[in-house]
């Protein structure tokens, strides 16, 4: 088998185990809290220590939860991050790309959109159920409309609605 593919598969297995460990208890987030107090900002490429290397898995855990709850990352010119609260402290957990990719953690100044306790418990955000209901209604409406209208027409009309909304917000 291709060594690049083998390495990718092995990394995926390791990340899966790390994600499971992160979600099992508050042990990892407690370590992160203490380590960040001591080090400040750190990246997963500065140490081979297992917990430091688990930063990517932490990001993936946060990203999966955020996507399920319609929470979007903050964008930077070279990556993105999520702001996560644990106890009374907020952290930016993100990645940056350049000649490679690395994951980082730093204390955040901004208010957090995500509570790590909710991630551990798999608890849905308040707005998620409301958004799911509205999306289901939209799906039903689109299904009804598609019986009478070609898909291209529906796409064009939806695009017009978005453009009107965009233009009215820009004023």
ABEGO torsion letter per residue (X at the ends): XBAAAAAAAAAAAAAAAAAAAAAABAAAAAAAAAAAAAAEBBBAAABABAAAAAAAAAAAAAAAAAAAAGBBBBBBAAEBBBBBBBEABBBBBBBBBBABBBBBBBBBABBBABBAAAAAAGBBBAAAAAAAAAAAAAAAAAAAAAAABBAAAAAAAAAAAAAAAAAAAAX
